[in-house]
Amino acid sequence: MSAPKRQRQSFIDWLDERANIKPLMNEMLYHRVPKIVNPLDFLGLATLFVFINQMLTGMFLAMFYEASAKTAYQSIQYIMDKVPLGWVIRDLHYWGANAMVVLVAAHALRGYYVGAYKKPREITWITGVVLLFITILFAFTGYLLPWDQQSYWATMVGTWMPFYAPFVGIYVAYLARGGTYISGLTLTRFYSIHMLVLPALLLVFFGIHFAMVLKNQMLVVEEAEKKPKGTKGLVTFYPYTVFQMTMLIVIVAIVLLILALSQHAPLLAPADPLNKAHYNPVPLWFFFSIYQLLKYIPPVLDPLGIVGLPAVAVIVLIALPFFDKNPRHEPRRRPWAMSIAGVSVAAILFLTYLGAINQGIPTGGGSGGGGTVAVVQKPSFKTDIEPIFQTHCAVCHSGSNATAGLDLTSYASIQSKGITKGSTYEQTILWQKLTGKLQPQMPLGGTPLPKTTIQTIANWIAEGAPNN
């Protein structure tokens, strides 16, 4: 044995005597696996590699980043322009965030396809679902940190979504923002969650997830042992499978590096809370399918599209191991499960594709491709006007904490503030705010109301803004 090998073995023996690591190392390195494994079975490892990339690049960025509304944008510019290779590090972090979402989702789909959520792997599946949503929160909280127009208004759109949840939605929105609007407090809050809370949660759930994988072994191993060849078709994890995994990691690393060198992370103009440039809010790409769906349903069903369907999806994913009692793992033996998943995934991908083309949030529900609702010539406050305010304005103008003391869900408050007073509807504050004649245009952070909706409000004002 060479001197370096003797030293390495001596160190391992020293460590094993104190920490008893050899049983764990043997379990990890020499457990039996199929000789030929589908590369898709290694998506979990690819995700772990990308997370390590995020951790290392994030630590580097944190050395120069200042989580303040006054300095965040300038610190990103400094990283890109002044720090040696700072732009490469930021681009690797940016593309790594997107890659993590894709890889975790693909890993979950692979697990669903092979039935890896069935007994005894329920805990493995549930922790994997939790890791998926933690990854999405990582991307969402990190997106605001550059504090440019795109990140600011995308976060405004994202934090608008909880408002549609009944009872607690408005409080969740306020909690996420740290107030009525996106502000420096929101930035600090998102940075703390991104750097402290989410990494801790991820490590906890990943630890459980990985422990369950080791305990129950991979499904492909179990299936291989059931075949006539039995253990004859298996090899040790090291060195055979380690080599295959290494090749996959190398491919992922090359793809990330190519993206980082060729497609730079965006940095637009600094965030402008007044939206003076009329910046069109664009949601994050993994919300595209939701906002595209809103273009095909009536506005009254917006809460169903924004909150209802995602909530149902979360419940179904977590409860899946308990209501799918089919003991079979083979996809062909699970036609209903495969059909439902296939249709759902195809619909999400198609809506995401359409949303990527349109690059924006809907301008009013109703008739197909972003159509508008009809103008009401003689609107009623209760039937026509109040629902508009509830849907588009109440997140900021509701109750005792309403912005500027203006509660747009209360007729008395609307009248007391005089926003419908004027010789013509064009001279009223309400109409000027909704059309952008008076800045900032309302609803702040949301898409301007359709012209037909504004005209309905104008007709109501023209009738004397009655409480009818």
Buried (B, 14 or more C-beta within 10 A) or exposed (E): EEEEEEEEEEEEEEEBEEEEEEEEEEEEEEBBBBEEBEEBBBBBBBBBBBBEBBBBBBEBBEEBBBBBBEBBBEBBBBBBEEBEEBBBBBBBBBBBBBBBBBBBBBBBBBBBBBBBBBEEBBBBBBBBBBBBBBBBBBBBBBBBBBBBBBBBBBBBBBBBBBBBBEEEBBEBBBEBBBBBBBBBEBBBBBBEBBBEBBBEBBEEBBEBBBEBBEEBBBBBBBBBBEEEEEEEBBBEBBEBBEEBBEEBBEEBBEEBBEBBEEEBBEBBEBBBBEBEEEBBBBBBBBBBBBBBBBBBBEBEBBBBBBBBBBEEEBEEBBEBBEEBEEEEBEBEEBEEBBEEBEEEEEEBEEBBEBBEEBEBBBBBBBEEEBBBBEBBEEBBBEEBBBEBBBBBBBBBBBEEEBBEEBBBBBBEBBEEBEBBEBEEBEEBBBBBBBBEEBEBBBBBBBBBBBBBBBBBBBBBBBBEBEEB
